[in-house]
Amino acid sequence: MCSTMKLLRVLVLIALPLYCFAGSGCPLVEEVVNKTIDSQVSVDEYQTFMKPFSNDPITDKAIAQLKECFLTQSDETLSKVGEMMDIIYKSEWCAAF
C-alpha cells in the first residue's frame, strides 16, 4: 500500500471527522474522499480543490502524490475504498459525530 494511502487513512479516520457531525456528517470529508478515489478527477483538479488545505509547496507535492497513488489503483480497489468509507461512516465510532 502506498504511504500516501496510509496518510489518507490517518487523515480521514483521525483528523477530519473530529470537525464533523452525525455519520460522516461532514460533506467536506465525503467530498475529499470522493474526489480522492474518483479516477475521473485529474491531479490538477484535485490540487485545486485541496488548495485551501495547503500552505506550502511540500504539502502541494504530497497532495499530488496522494492523488497519483489513487490514480494507479484499479477500479475495483477504488470501489472497495468507497465501500470501506461507507462502513466507517456508519460505524459505532462515528455515531458520536
KOLKOLVO-288001 format. One record per atom (N, C-alpha, C): residue in three letters; y negated, x, z negated. Coordinates in steps of 0.2 Angstrom, whole numbers, padded with zeros to 4 digits, always signed. Layout:
BEGIN
ALAYXZ ...
//
This chain:
BEGIN
MET+0006+0004+0000 MET+0000+0000+0000 MET-0006+0005+0000 CYS-0011+0003+0004 CYS-0017+0007+0004 CYS-0021+0007-0002 SER-0024+0012-0004 SER-0028+0012-0010 SER-0033+0007-0010 THR-0036+0006-0004 THR-0041+0001-0004 THR-0039-0006-0005 MET-0033-0007-0004 MET-0030-0014-0005 MET-0029-0015-0013 LYS-0027-0009-0016 LYS-0027-0009-0023 LYS-0034-0010-0026 LEU-0039-0007-0023 LEU-0046-0008-0025 LEU-0048-0016-0025 LEU-0046-0019-0019 LEU-0047-0026-0019 LEU-0044-0030-0024 ARG-0038-0029-0025 ARG-0034-0032-0031 ARG-0038-0032-0037 VAL-0040-0026-0039 VAL-0043-0025-0045 VAL-0050-0029-0045 LEU-0053-0028-0040 LEU-0060-0032-0039 LEU-0059-0039-0040 VAL-0054-0042-0037 VAL-0053-0049-0037 VAL-0050-0051-0043 LEU-0045-0048-0046 LEU-0042-0050-0052 LEU-0046-0049-0058 ILE-0050-0044-0058 ILE-0053-0042-0065 ILE-0061-0044-0064 ALA-0064-0041-0060 ALA-0071-0041-0060 ALA-0074-0048-0058 LEU-0073-0050-0051 LEU-0077-0056-0049 LEU-0075-0062-0052 PRO-0069-0064-0054 PRO-0068-0070-0057 PRO-0071-0071-0064 LEU-0074-0066-0067 LEU-0077-0066-0073 LEU-0084-0070-0072 TYR-0086-0070-0066 TYR-0093-0074-0065 TYR-0092-0081-0062 CYS-0086-0083-0062 CYS-0084-0090-0059 CYS-0082-0095-0064 PHE-0081-0101-0061 PHE-0078-0107-0065 PHE-0073-0110-0061 ALA-0068-0113-0065 ALA-0063-0118-0063 ALA-0059-0115-0057 GLY-0052-0114-0058 GLY-0048-0112-0052 GLY-0051-0105-0050 SER-0052-0104-0044 SER-0056-0098-0042 SER-0063-0100-0044 GLY-0064-0107-0042 GLY-0071-0109-0045 GLY-0077-0106-0042 CYS-0076-0101-0038 CYS-0081-0097-0036 CYS-0081-0096-0028 PRO-0085-0100-0025 PRO-0084-0100-0017 PRO-0085-0093-0015 LEU-0090-0089-0018 LEU-0091-0082-0016 LEU-0084-0078-0016 VAL-0081-0078-0021 VAL-0074-0075-0022 VAL-0070-0077-0016 GLU-0069-0083-0015 GLU-0065-0086-0010 GLU-0067-0083-0003 GLU-0074-0083-0002 GLU-0076-0081+0005 GLU-0075-0074+0006 VAL-0076-0070+0001 VAL-0075-0062+0001 VAL-0067-0061+0003 VAL-0063-0065-0001 VAL-0056-0064+0001 VAL-0054-0066+0008 ASN-0057-0072+0010 ASN-0055-0075+0016 ASN-0058-0070+0022 LYS-0064-0067+0021 LYS-0066-0063+0026 LYS-0062-0056+0026 THR-0060-0054+0020 THR-0056-0048+0020 THR-0050-0049+0024 ILE-0046-0054+0023 ILE-0040-0055+0026 ILE-0040-0058+0033 ASP-0046-0060+0035 ASP-0046-0063+0042 ASP-0047-0058+0047 SER-0042-0057+0051 SER-0041-0052+0057 SER-0046-0053+0062 GLN-0050-0059+0062 GLN-0055-0060+0067 GLN-0062-0058+0065 VAL-0062-0056+0059 VAL-0069-0053+0056 VAL-0069-0046+0057 SER-0074-0043+0061 SER-0074-0036+0063 SER-0076-0032+0056 VAL-0076-0026+0057 VAL-0078-0021+0052 VAL-0086-0022+0051 ASP-0089-0022+0057 ASP-0097-0023+0056 ASP-0099-0029+0053 GLU-0095-0035+0055 GLU-0097-0041+0052 GLU-0096-0041+0045 TYR-0090-0038+0043 TYR-0088-0038+0036 TYR-0093-0034+0032 GLN-0095-0028+0035 GLN-0100-0024+0031 GLN-0107-0028+0030 THR-0109-0032+0035 THR-0115-0035+0035 THR-0114-0041+0029 PHE-0109-0044+0029 PHE-0108-0049+0024 PHE-0108-0046+0017 MET-0105-0040+0016 MET-0104-0037+0010 MET-0110-0033+0008 LYS-0115-0032+0012 LYS-0121-0028+0011 LYS-0124-0029+0004 PRO-0125-0036+0002 PRO-0129-0037-0004 PRO-0125-0034-0010 PHE-0119-0032-0009 PHE-0115-0029-0015 PHE-0114-0021-0014 SER-0118-0019-0010 SER-0118-0011-0008 SER-0125-0008-0009 ASN-0125-0003-0013 ASN-0132+0000-0013 ASN-0132+0007-0011 ASP-0127+0010-0008 ASP-0127+0017-0006 ASP-0122+0018+0000 PRO-0122+0023+0004 PRO-0118+0025+0009 PRO-0111+0025+0007 ILE-0109+0028+0001 ILE-0102+0029-0001 ILE-0099+0022-0002 THR-0103+0017-0005 THR-0100+0010-0005 THR-0099+0007+0002 ASP-0104+0008+0006 ASP-0103+0006+0013 ASP-0097+0008+0016 LYS-0095+0015+0015 LYS-0089+0018+0018 LYS-0083+0015+0015 ALA-0083+0014+0009 ALA-0077+0011+0005 ALA-0076+0003+0008 ILE-0081+0000+0009 ILE-0081-0007+0011 ILE-0078-0007+0018 ALA-0080-0002+0023 ALA-0077-0002+0029 ALA-0070+0000+0029 GLN-0068+0005+0025 GLN-0061+0007+0024 GLN-0057+0001+0022 LEU-0059-0003+0017 LEU-0056-0008+0014 LEU-0054-0013+0020 LYS-0059-0015+0024 LYS-0058-0020+0030 LYS-0053-0017+0035 GLU-0054-0010+0036 GLU-0050-0007+0041 GLU-0042-0007+0039 CYS-0041-0006+0032 CYS-0035-0007+0030 CYS-0032-0013+0031 PHE-0035-0019+0030 PHE-0033-0025+0031 PHE-0032-0027+0038 LEU-0036-0024+0043 LEU-0035-0025+0050 LEU-0029-0022+0053 THR-0026-0017+0049 THR-0020-0014+0051 THR-0014-0018+0049 GLN-0015-0023+0045 GLN-0009-0026+0042 GLN-0007-0032+0047 SER+0000-0034+0047 SER+0002-0039+0051 SER-0001-0046+0049 ASP+0000-0051+0054 ASP-0002-0057+0052 ASP+0002-0060+0046 GLU+0008-0058+0046 GLU+0012-0061+0041 GLU+0010-0058+0034 THR+0008-0052+0034 THR+0006-0049+0027 THR-0001-0052+0025 LEU-0005-0053+0030 LEU-0012-0056+0029 LEU-0011-0063+0026 SER-0006-0067+0029 SER-0004-0074+0027 SER-0002-0073+0019 LYS+0002-0069+0018 LYS+0005-0068+0011 LYS+0000-0066+0006 VAL-0005-0062+0008 VAL-0011-0061+0004 VAL-0015-0067+0002 GLY-0016-0071+0007 GLY-0019-0078+0006 GLY-0015-0082+0001 GLU-0008-0082+0002 GLU-0004-0086-0002 GLU-0005-0084-0009 MET-0004-0077-0010 MET-0005-0074-0017 MET-0011-0076-0020 MET-0017-0076-0016 MET-0023-0078-0019 MET-0023-0085-0021 ASP-0020-0090-0018 ASP-0020-0097-0020 ASP-0016-0097-0026 ILE-0010-0094-0027 ILE-0006-0094-0033 ILE-0010-0091-0039 ILE-0014-0086-0038 ILE-0018-0083-0043 ILE-0024-0088-0045 TYR-0027-0091-0040 TYR-0032-0096-0042 TYR-0029-0102-0046 LYS-0023-0104-0044 LYS-0020-0110-0048 LYS-0016-0108-0054 SER-0016-0101-0056 SER-0013-0099-0062 SER-0016-0101-0068 GLU-0012-0101-0074 GLU-0015-0102-0080 GLU-0020-0097-0082 TRP-0020-0091-0080 TRP-0025-0086-0082 TRP-0032-0088-0079 CYS-0032-0092-0073 CYS-0038-0094-0070 CYS-0041-0100-0073 ALA-0037-0104-0076 ALA-0038-0111-0079 ALA-0045-0110-0083 ALA-0046-0105-0087 ALA-0052-0104-0091 ALA-0058-0104-0087 PHE-0057-0102-0080 PHE-0063-0101-0076 PHE-0065-0107-0072 
//
